[in-house]
Amino acid sequence: MPTALLIIDVQHALCTGQDAVADAAATIANINLLSQRARAARAPVIVVQHEDAGELAHGSAGWQLAAGLDVTEQDVPLRKRGSDAFHQTDLQSMLKMRHISHLVICGMQTQFCVESTVRRALALGYPVTLAGDGHTTTDNDVLPADRIVAHHNATLSNLGAYGVRTTVRAARDIEF
């Protein structure tokens, strides 16, 4: 099953400062493990960057990839403006062109961009492996970040209406 790795929004503004995601360094280390394995297996690594008019403005310091994230010239960049990495981007055509039929997903802002992209991938017929320790977010008014991550790992792995499923695995247990 041809697989691609989607790395979602691992950007400077989300990993630093007062509103930094929880456990950014550990999450980035797990994402780097995944990208090394994907590259070794010659699986495409797609690096998604969110942009908006605020601190994630295209080209700004906040928009840049986070320190410590390993990227190579062979990685495929993808700019997006919405939470869903498929929404008004070339992601679907990129995957079709490469005959990709399975996605491994990781990144930042679990309940926004990671969740939206996982759900769209399922709706489009892609089975997903979600790196359970490869995504993170910030605390909100209801839950701390670790509970948000745990909730989404449980919820996304229990969605069955799409005909394909999400499997949640630790980064160290994901093969390409």
PyMOL CGO cylinders between C-alpha atoms (Angstrom):
from pymol import cmd
from pymol.cgo import CYLINDER

trace = [
    CYLINDER, 0.00, 0.00, 0.00, 1.84, 3.17, -1.15, 0.3, 1, 1, 1, 1, 1, 1,
    CYLINDER, 1.84, 3.17, -1.15, 2.07, 5.50, 1.83, 0.3, 1, 1, 1, 1, 1, 1,
    CYLINDER, 2.07, 5.50, 1.83, 2.86, 9.18, 2.34, 0.3, 1, 1, 1, 1, 1, 1,
    CYLINDER, 2.86, 9.18, 2.34, 3.73, 11.04, 5.53, 0.3, 1, 1, 1, 1, 1, 1,
    CYLINDER, 3.73, 11.04, 5.53, 1.87, 14.30, 6.19, 0.3, 1, 1, 1, 1, 1, 1,
    CYLINDER, 1.87, 14.30, 6.19, 3.60, 16.61, 8.67, 0.3, 1, 1, 1, 1, 1, 1,
    CYLINDER, 3.60, 16.61, 8.67, 1.07, 19.28, 9.60, 0.3, 1, 1, 1, 1, 1, 1,
    CYLINDER, 1.07, 19.28, 9.60, 1.92, 22.80, 10.81, 0.3, 1, 1, 1, 1, 1, 1,
    CYLINDER, 1.92, 22.80, 10.81, 5.13, 22.21, 12.73, 0.3, 1, 1, 1, 1, 1, 1,
    CYLINDER, 5.13, 22.21, 12.73, 5.88, 25.91, 12.65, 0.3, 1, 1, 1, 1, 1, 1,
    CYLINDER, 5.88, 25.91, 12.65, 7.83, 28.34, 14.80, 0.3, 1, 1, 1, 1, 1, 1,
    CYLINDER, 7.83, 28.34, 14.80, 4.81, 30.34, 16.03, 0.3, 1, 1, 1, 1, 1, 1,
    CYLINDER, 4.81, 30.34, 16.03, 3.11, 27.18, 17.29, 0.3, 1, 1, 1, 1, 1, 1,
    CYLINDER, 3.11, 27.18, 17.29, 6.17, 25.85, 19.11, 0.3, 1, 1, 1, 1, 1, 1,
    CYLINDER, 6.17, 25.85, 19.11, 7.45, 28.93, 20.93, 0.3, 1, 1, 1, 1, 1, 1,
    CYLINDER, 7.45, 28.93, 20.93, 6.21, 31.63, 23.24, 0.3, 1, 1, 1, 1, 1, 1,
    CYLINDER, 6.21, 31.63, 23.24, 3.34, 31.82, 25.67, 0.3, 1, 1, 1, 1, 1, 1,
    CYLINDER, 3.34, 31.82, 25.67, 0.94, 29.88, 23.43, 0.3, 1, 1, 1, 1, 1, 1,
    CYLINDER, 0.94, 29.88, 23.43, 3.35, 27.10, 22.45, 0.3, 1, 1, 1, 1, 1, 1,
    CYLINDER, 3.35, 27.10, 22.45, 1.97, 23.61, 22.04, 0.3, 1, 1, 1, 1, 1, 1,
    CYLINDER, 1.97, 23.61, 22.04, 2.63, 21.09, 24.80, 0.3, 1, 1, 1, 1, 1, 1,
    CYLINDER, 2.63, 21.09, 24.80, 5.67, 18.85, 24.50, 0.3, 1, 1, 1, 1, 1, 1,
    CYLINDER, 5.67, 18.85, 24.50, 6.85, 20.42, 21.24, 0.3, 1, 1, 1, 1, 1, 1,
    CYLINDER, 6.85, 20.42, 21.24, 10.39, 19.01, 21.45, 0.3, 1, 1, 1, 1, 1, 1,
    CYLINDER, 10.39, 19.01, 21.45, 9.27, 15.43, 22.16, 0.3, 1, 1, 1, 1, 1, 1,
    CYLINDER, 9.27, 15.43, 22.16, 6.61, 15.62, 19.44, 0.3, 1, 1, 1, 1, 1, 1,
    CYLINDER, 6.61, 15.62, 19.44, 9.14, 16.94, 16.92, 0.3, 1, 1, 1, 1, 1, 1,
    CYLINDER, 9.14, 16.94, 16.92, 11.54, 14.12, 17.85, 0.3, 1, 1, 1, 1, 1, 1,
    CYLINDER, 11.54, 14.12, 17.85, 8.78, 11.58, 17.11, 0.3, 1, 1, 1, 1, 1, 1,
    CYLINDER, 8.78, 11.58, 17.11, 7.95, 13.33, 13.84, 0.3, 1, 1, 1, 1, 1, 1,
    CYLINDER, 7.95, 13.33, 13.84, 11.63, 13.26, 12.86, 0.3, 1, 1, 1, 1, 1, 1,
    CYLINDER, 11.63, 13.26, 12.86, 11.70, 9.50, 13.51, 0.3, 1, 1, 1, 1, 1, 1,
    CYLINDER, 11.70, 9.50, 13.51, 8.72, 9.12, 11.18, 0.3, 1, 1, 1, 1, 1, 1,
    CYLINDER, 8.72, 9.12, 11.18, 10.23, 11.28, 8.44, 0.3, 1, 1, 1, 1, 1, 1,
    CYLINDER, 10.23, 11.28, 8.44, 13.53, 9.36, 8.61, 0.3, 1, 1, 1, 1, 1, 1,
    CYLINDER, 13.53, 9.36, 8.61, 11.65, 6.07, 8.21, 0.3, 1, 1, 1, 1, 1, 1,
    CYLINDER, 11.65, 6.07, 8.21, 9.50, 7.45, 5.40, 0.3, 1, 1, 1, 1, 1, 1,
    CYLINDER, 9.50, 7.45, 5.40, 12.52, 8.72, 3.48, 0.3, 1, 1, 1, 1, 1, 1,
    CYLINDER, 12.52, 8.72, 3.48, 14.36, 5.41, 3.98, 0.3, 1, 1, 1, 1, 1, 1,
    CYLINDER, 14.36, 5.41, 3.98, 11.33, 3.64, 2.48, 0.3, 1, 1, 1, 1, 1, 1,
    CYLINDER, 11.33, 3.64, 2.48, 11.15, 6.25, -0.33, 0.3, 1, 1, 1, 1, 1, 1,
    CYLINDER, 11.15, 6.25, -0.33, 7.71, 7.33, 0.84, 0.3, 1, 1, 1, 1, 1, 1,
    CYLINDER, 7.71, 7.33, 0.84, 6.83, 10.96, 0.11, 0.3, 1, 1, 1, 1, 1, 1,
    CYLINDER, 6.83, 10.96, 0.11, 7.14, 13.37, 3.03, 0.3, 1, 1, 1, 1, 1, 1,
    CYLINDER, 7.14, 13.37, 3.03, 4.69, 16.26, 2.65, 0.3, 1, 1, 1, 1, 1, 1,
    CYLINDER, 4.69, 16.26, 2.65, 5.37, 19.21, 4.92, 0.3, 1, 1, 1, 1, 1, 1,
    CYLINDER, 5.37, 19.21, 4.92, 2.26, 21.33, 5.39, 0.3, 1, 1, 1, 1, 1, 1,
    CYLINDER, 2.26, 21.33, 5.39, 2.49, 24.95, 6.55, 0.3, 1, 1, 1, 1, 1, 1,
    CYLINDER, 2.49, 24.95, 6.55, -0.52, 26.94, 7.65, 0.3, 1, 1, 1, 1, 1, 1,
    CYLINDER, -0.52, 26.94, 7.65, -0.71, 30.60, 6.77, 0.3, 1, 1, 1, 1, 1, 1,
    CYLINDER, -0.71, 30.60, 6.77, -2.99, 33.44, 7.75, 0.3, 1, 1, 1, 1, 1, 1,
    CYLINDER, -2.99, 33.44, 7.75, -2.81, 37.18, 8.22, 0.3, 1, 1, 1, 1, 1, 1,
    CYLINDER, -2.81, 37.18, 8.22, -1.51, 36.97, 11.81, 0.3, 1, 1, 1, 1, 1, 1,
    CYLINDER, -1.51, 36.97, 11.81, 1.68, 35.51, 13.17, 0.3, 1, 1, 1, 1, 1, 1,
    CYLINDER, 1.68, 35.51, 13.17, 1.52, 32.76, 10.55, 0.3, 1, 1, 1, 1, 1, 1,
    CYLINDER, 1.52, 32.76, 10.55, 1.72, 35.18, 7.61, 0.3, 1, 1, 1, 1, 1, 1,
    CYLINDER, 1.72, 35.18, 7.61, 3.53, 33.57, 4.69, 0.3, 1, 1, 1, 1, 1, 1,
    CYLINDER, 3.53, 33.57, 4.69, 7.27, 34.17, 4.96, 0.3, 1, 1, 1, 1, 1, 1,
    CYLINDER, 7.27, 34.17, 4.96, 7.14, 35.58, 8.51, 0.3, 1, 1, 1, 1, 1, 1,
    CYLINDER, 7.14, 35.58, 8.51, 9.31, 34.25, 11.34, 0.3, 1, 1, 1, 1, 1, 1,
    CYLINDER, 9.31, 34.25, 11.34, 6.28, 32.50, 12.86, 0.3, 1, 1, 1, 1, 1, 1,
    CYLINDER, 6.28, 32.50, 12.86, 5.42, 30.81, 9.55, 0.3, 1, 1, 1, 1, 1, 1,
    CYLINDER, 5.42, 30.81, 9.55, 8.85, 29.17, 9.28, 0.3, 1, 1, 1, 1, 1, 1,
    CYLINDER, 8.85, 29.17, 9.28, 9.25, 25.53, 10.18, 0.3, 1, 1, 1, 1, 1, 1,
    CYLINDER, 9.25, 25.53, 10.18, 10.04, 24.92, 13.84, 0.3, 1, 1, 1, 1, 1, 1,
    CYLINDER, 10.04, 24.92, 13.84, 13.60, 24.59, 15.03, 0.3, 1, 1, 1, 1, 1, 1,
    CYLINDER, 13.60, 24.59, 15.03, 14.61, 20.95, 15.24, 0.3, 1, 1, 1, 1, 1, 1,
    CYLINDER, 14.61, 20.95, 15.24, 12.25, 19.69, 12.52, 0.3, 1, 1, 1, 1, 1, 1,
    CYLINDER, 12.25, 19.69, 12.52, 14.30, 17.67, 10.04, 0.3, 1, 1, 1, 1, 1, 1,
    CYLINDER, 14.30, 17.67, 10.04, 13.42, 18.50, 6.43, 0.3, 1, 1, 1, 1, 1, 1,
    CYLINDER, 13.42, 18.50, 6.43, 15.19, 17.74, 3.17, 0.3, 1, 1, 1, 1, 1, 1,
    CYLINDER, 15.19, 17.74, 3.17, 15.05, 19.12, -0.35, 0.3, 1, 1, 1, 1, 1, 1,
    CYLINDER, 15.05, 19.12, -0.35, 13.15, 15.99, -1.38, 0.3, 1, 1, 1, 1, 1, 1,
    CYLINDER, 13.15, 15.99, -1.38, 10.28, 16.79, 1.00, 0.3, 1, 1, 1, 1, 1, 1,
    CYLINDER, 10.28, 16.79, 1.00, 7.20, 18.24, -0.67, 0.3, 1, 1, 1, 1, 1, 1,
    CYLINDER, 7.20, 18.24, -0.67, 6.05, 21.61, 0.71, 0.3, 1, 1, 1, 1, 1, 1,
    CYLINDER, 6.05, 21.61, 0.71, 2.34, 22.43, 0.86, 0.3, 1, 1, 1, 1, 1, 1,
    CYLINDER, 2.34, 22.43, 0.86, 0.83, 25.75, 1.88, 0.3, 1, 1, 1, 1, 1, 1,
    CYLINDER, 0.83, 25.75, 1.88, -2.69, 25.85, 3.30, 0.3, 1, 1, 1, 1, 1, 1,
    CYLINDER, -2.69, 25.85, 3.30, -5.07, 28.47, 4.63, 0.3, 1, 1, 1, 1, 1, 1,
    CYLINDER, -5.07, 28.47, 4.63, -7.72, 26.31, 6.31, 0.3, 1, 1, 1, 1, 1, 1,
    CYLINDER, -7.72, 26.31, 6.31, -7.59, 23.64, 9.00, 0.3, 1, 1, 1, 1, 1, 1,
    CYLINDER, -7.59, 23.64, 9.00, -8.04, 20.80, 6.49, 0.3, 1, 1, 1, 1, 1, 1,
    CYLINDER, -8.04, 20.80, 6.49, -4.86, 20.24, 4.45, 0.3, 1, 1, 1, 1, 1, 1,
    CYLINDER, -4.86, 20.24, 4.45, -7.00, 19.11, 1.50, 0.3, 1, 1, 1, 1, 1, 1,
    CYLINDER, -7.00, 19.11, 1.50, -9.15, 22.25, 1.45, 0.3, 1, 1, 1, 1, 1, 1,
    CYLINDER, -9.15, 22.25, 1.45, -8.28, 24.44, -1.55, 0.3, 1, 1, 1, 1, 1, 1,
    CYLINDER, -8.28, 24.44, -1.55, -4.81, 22.87, -1.90, 0.3, 1, 1, 1, 1, 1, 1,
    CYLINDER, -4.81, 22.87, -1.90, -3.18, 20.48, -4.36, 0.3, 1, 1, 1, 1, 1, 1,
    CYLINDER, -3.18, 20.48, -4.36, -2.85, 17.71, -1.77, 0.3, 1, 1, 1, 1, 1, 1,
    CYLINDER, -2.85, 17.71, -1.77, -5.37, 15.35, -3.37, 0.3, 1, 1, 1, 1, 1, 1,
    CYLINDER, -5.37, 15.35, -3.37, -3.78, 15.66, -6.82, 0.3, 1, 1, 1, 1, 1, 1,
    CYLINDER, -3.78, 15.66, -6.82, -0.29, 15.24, -5.30, 0.3, 1, 1, 1, 1, 1, 1,
    CYLINDER, -0.29, 15.24, -5.30, -1.37, 11.99, -3.69, 0.3, 1, 1, 1, 1, 1, 1,
    CYLINDER, -1.37, 11.99, -3.69, -3.10, 10.71, -6.83, 0.3, 1, 1, 1, 1, 1, 1,
    CYLINDER, -3.10, 10.71, -6.83, -0.07, 11.55, -8.98, 0.3, 1, 1, 1, 1, 1, 1,
    CYLINDER, -0.07, 11.55, -8.98, 2.09, 9.46, -6.63, 0.3, 1, 1, 1, 1, 1, 1,
    CYLINDER, 2.09, 9.46, -6.63, -0.51, 6.64, -6.41, 0.3, 1, 1, 1, 1, 1, 1,
    CYLINDER, -0.51, 6.64, -6.41, -0.72, 7.05, -2.63, 0.3, 1, 1, 1, 1, 1, 1,
    CYLINDER, -0.72, 7.05, -2.63, -3.42, 4.98, -0.95, 0.3, 1, 1, 1, 1, 1, 1,
    CYLINDER, -3.42, 4.98, -0.95, -2.50, 5.32, 2.76, 0.3, 1, 1, 1, 1, 1, 1,
    CYLINDER, -2.50, 5.32, 2.76, -1.51, 8.30, 4.93, 0.3, 1, 1, 1, 1, 1, 1,
    CYLINDER, -1.51, 8.30, 4.93, 0.54, 8.61, 8.09, 0.3, 1, 1, 1, 1, 1, 1,
    CYLINDER, 0.54, 8.61, 8.09, -0.41, 11.88, 9.80, 0.3, 1, 1, 1, 1, 1, 1,
    CYLINDER, -0.41, 11.88, 9.80, 1.33, 13.88, 12.53, 0.3, 1, 1, 1, 1, 1, 1,
    CYLINDER, 1.33, 13.88, 12.53, 1.73, 17.52, 13.51, 0.3, 1, 1, 1, 1, 1, 1,
    CYLINDER, 1.73, 17.52, 13.51, 0.44, 20.45, 15.48, 0.3, 1, 1, 1, 1, 1, 1,
    CYLINDER, 0.44, 20.45, 15.48, -2.96, 21.62, 16.70, 0.3, 1, 1, 1, 1, 1, 1,
    CYLINDER, -2.96, 21.62, 16.70, -4.62, 18.27, 17.28, 0.3, 1, 1, 1, 1, 1, 1,
    CYLINDER, -4.62, 18.27, 17.28, -8.23, 19.46, 17.50, 0.3, 1, 1, 1, 1, 1, 1,
    CYLINDER, -8.23, 19.46, 17.50, -7.96, 21.75, 14.50, 0.3, 1, 1, 1, 1, 1, 1,
    CYLINDER, -7.96, 21.75, 14.50, -5.64, 20.92, 11.63, 0.3, 1, 1, 1, 1, 1, 1,
    CYLINDER, -5.64, 20.92, 11.63, -4.74, 17.34, 12.52, 0.3, 1, 1, 1, 1, 1, 1,
    CYLINDER, -4.74, 17.34, 12.52, -8.34, 16.30, 13.17, 0.3, 1, 1, 1, 1, 1, 1,
    CYLINDER, -8.34, 16.30, 13.17, -9.71, 18.12, 10.10, 0.3, 1, 1, 1, 1, 1, 1,
    CYLINDER, -9.71, 18.12, 10.10, -7.14, 16.52, 7.83, 0.3, 1, 1, 1, 1, 1, 1,
    CYLINDER, -7.14, 16.52, 7.83, -7.67, 13.02, 9.26, 0.3, 1, 1, 1, 1, 1, 1,
    CYLINDER, -7.67, 13.02, 9.26, -11.43, 13.28, 8.80, 0.3, 1, 1, 1, 1, 1, 1,
    CYLINDER, -11.43, 13.28, 8.80, -11.11, 14.56, 5.22, 0.3, 1, 1, 1, 1, 1, 1,
    CYLINDER, -11.11, 14.56, 5.22, -8.60, 11.83, 4.39, 0.3, 1, 1, 1, 1, 1, 1,
    CYLINDER, -8.60, 11.83, 4.39, -11.05, 9.20, 5.65, 0.3, 1, 1, 1, 1, 1, 1,
    CYLINDER, -11.05, 9.20, 5.65, -13.91, 10.79, 3.70, 0.3, 1, 1, 1, 1, 1, 1,
    CYLINDER, -13.91, 10.79, 3.70, -11.75, 10.62, 0.56, 0.3, 1, 1, 1, 1, 1, 1,
    CYLINDER, -11.75, 10.62, 0.56, -11.09, 6.91, 1.16, 0.3, 1, 1, 1, 1, 1, 1,
    CYLINDER, -11.09, 6.91, 1.16, -7.56, 7.02, 2.60, 0.3, 1, 1, 1, 1, 1, 1,
    CYLINDER, -7.56, 7.02, 2.60, -6.85, 4.72, 5.54, 0.3, 1, 1, 1, 1, 1, 1,
    CYLINDER, -6.85, 4.72, 5.54, -4.89, 6.76, 8.10, 0.3, 1, 1, 1, 1, 1, 1,
    CYLINDER, -4.89, 6.76, 8.10, -2.25, 5.87, 10.62, 0.3, 1, 1, 1, 1, 1, 1,
    CYLINDER, -2.25, 5.87, 10.62, -2.17, 8.62, 13.22, 0.3, 1, 1, 1, 1, 1, 1,
    CYLINDER, -2.17, 8.62, 13.22, 1.04, 8.91, 15.22, 0.3, 1, 1, 1, 1, 1, 1,
    CYLINDER, 1.04, 8.91, 15.22, -0.49, 8.97, 18.69, 0.3, 1, 1, 1, 1, 1, 1,
    CYLINDER, -0.49, 8.97, 18.69, 2.64, 10.59, 20.10, 0.3, 1, 1, 1, 1, 1, 1,
    CYLINDER, 2.64, 10.59, 20.10, 3.31, 12.63, 16.98, 0.3, 1, 1, 1, 1, 1, 1,
    CYLINDER, 3.31, 12.63, 16.98, 0.67, 15.33, 17.40, 0.3, 1, 1, 1, 1, 1, 1,
    CYLINDER, 0.67, 15.33, 17.40, 0.03, 17.93, 20.07, 0.3, 1, 1, 1, 1, 1, 1,
    CYLINDER, 0.03, 17.93, 20.07, -1.80, 21.13, 20.88, 0.3, 1, 1, 1, 1, 1, 1,
    CYLINDER, -1.80, 21.13, 20.88, -2.27, 23.75, 23.59, 0.3, 1, 1, 1, 1, 1, 1,
    CYLINDER, -2.27, 23.75, 23.59, -4.45, 23.63, 26.67, 0.3, 1, 1, 1, 1, 1, 1,
    CYLINDER, -4.45, 23.63, 26.67, -7.92, 25.11, 26.22, 0.3, 1, 1, 1, 1, 1, 1,
    CYLINDER, -7.92, 25.11, 26.22, -10.55, 26.31, 28.70, 0.3, 1, 1, 1, 1, 1, 1,
    CYLINDER, -10.55, 26.31, 28.70, -11.93, 22.79, 29.09, 0.3, 1, 1, 1, 1, 1, 1,
    CYLINDER, -11.93, 22.79, 29.09, -9.02, 20.33, 28.84, 0.3, 1, 1, 1, 1, 1, 1,
    CYLINDER, -9.02, 20.33, 28.84, -5.25, 20.25, 29.12, 0.3, 1, 1, 1, 1, 1, 1,
    CYLINDER, -5.25, 20.25, 29.12, -3.35, 19.42, 25.94, 0.3, 1, 1, 1, 1, 1, 1,
    CYLINDER, -3.35, 19.42, 25.94, -2.56, 15.82, 26.91, 0.3, 1, 1, 1, 1, 1, 1,
    CYLINDER, -2.56, 15.82, 26.91, -6.28, 15.09, 27.41, 0.3, 1, 1, 1, 1, 1, 1,
    CYLINDER, -6.28, 15.09, 27.41, -7.14, 16.70, 24.07, 0.3, 1, 1, 1, 1, 1, 1,
    CYLINDER, -7.14, 16.70, 24.07, -4.58, 14.46, 22.37, 0.3, 1, 1, 1, 1, 1, 1,
    CYLINDER, -4.58, 14.46, 22.37, -5.86, 11.36, 24.18, 0.3, 1, 1, 1, 1, 1, 1,
    CYLINDER, -5.86, 11.36, 24.18, -9.47, 12.24, 23.34, 0.3, 1, 1, 1, 1, 1, 1,
    CYLINDER, -9.47, 12.24, 23.34, -8.68, 12.65, 19.65, 0.3, 1, 1, 1, 1, 1, 1,
    CYLINDER, -8.68, 12.65, 19.65, -6.63, 9.44, 19.53, 0.3, 1, 1, 1, 1, 1, 1,
    CYLINDER, -6.63, 9.44, 19.53, -9.67, 7.60, 20.92, 0.3, 1, 1, 1, 1, 1, 1,
    CYLINDER, -9.67, 7.60, 20.92, -12.27, 9.42, 18.83, 0.3, 1, 1, 1, 1, 1, 1,
    CYLINDER, -12.27, 9.42, 18.83, -10.48, 9.28, 15.48, 0.3, 1, 1, 1, 1, 1, 1,
    CYLINDER, -10.48, 9.28, 15.48, -9.66, 5.58, 15.88, 0.3, 1, 1, 1, 1, 1, 1,
    CYLINDER, -9.66, 5.58, 15.88, -13.32, 4.82, 16.51, 0.3, 1, 1, 1, 1, 1, 1,
    CYLINDER, -13.32, 4.82, 16.51, -14.75, 6.45, 13.39, 0.3, 1, 1, 1, 1, 1, 1,
    CYLINDER, -14.75, 6.45, 13.39, -16.16, 3.69, 11.24, 0.3, 1, 1, 1, 1, 1, 1,
    CYLINDER, -16.16, 3.69, 11.24, -18.66, 5.30, 8.90, 0.3, 1, 1, 1, 1, 1, 1,
    CYLINDER, -18.66, 5.30, 8.90, -16.14, 6.09, 6.14, 0.3, 1, 1, 1, 1, 1, 1,
    CYLINDER, -16.14, 6.09, 6.14, -15.35, 2.51, 5.11, 0.3, 1, 1, 1, 1, 1, 1,
    CYLINDER, -15.35, 2.51, 5.11, -11.69, 3.08, 6.02, 0.3, 1, 1, 1, 1, 1, 1,
    CYLINDER, -11.69, 3.08, 6.02, -10.29, 3.56, 9.50, 0.3, 1, 1, 1, 1, 1, 1,
    CYLINDER, -10.29, 3.56, 9.50, -7.71, 5.44, 11.52, 0.3, 1, 1, 1, 1, 1, 1,
    CYLINDER, -7.71, 5.44, 11.52, -5.19, 3.34, 13.37, 0.3, 1, 1, 1, 1, 1, 1,
    CYLINDER, -5.19, 3.34, 13.37, -3.34, 5.07, 16.20, 0.3, 1, 1, 1, 1, 1, 1,
    CYLINDER, -3.34, 5.07, 16.20, 0.22, 3.92, 16.84, 0.3, 1, 1, 1, 1, 1, 1,
    CYLINDER, 0.22, 3.92, 16.84, 3.30, 5.23, 18.59, 0.3, 1, 1, 1, 1, 1, 1,
    CYLINDER, 3.30, 5.23, 18.59, 5.80, 6.71, 16.15, 0.3, 1, 1, 1, 1, 1, 1,
    CYLINDER, 5.80, 6.71, 16.15, 8.34, 3.98, 16.95, 0.3, 1, 1, 1, 1, 1, 1,
    CYLINDER, 8.34, 3.98, 16.95, 5.81, 1.34, 15.82, 0.3, 1, 1, 1, 1, 1, 1,
    CYLINDER, 5.81, 1.34, 15.82, 4.94, 2.90, 12.44, 0.3, 1, 1, 1, 1, 1, 1,
    CYLINDER, 4.94, 2.90, 12.44, 6.53, 1.34, 9.36, 0.3, 1, 1, 1, 1, 1, 1,
    CYLINDER, 6.53, 1.34, 9.36, 6.42, 2.62, 5.81, 0.3, 1, 1, 1, 1, 1, 1,
]
cmd.load_cgo(trace, "trace")
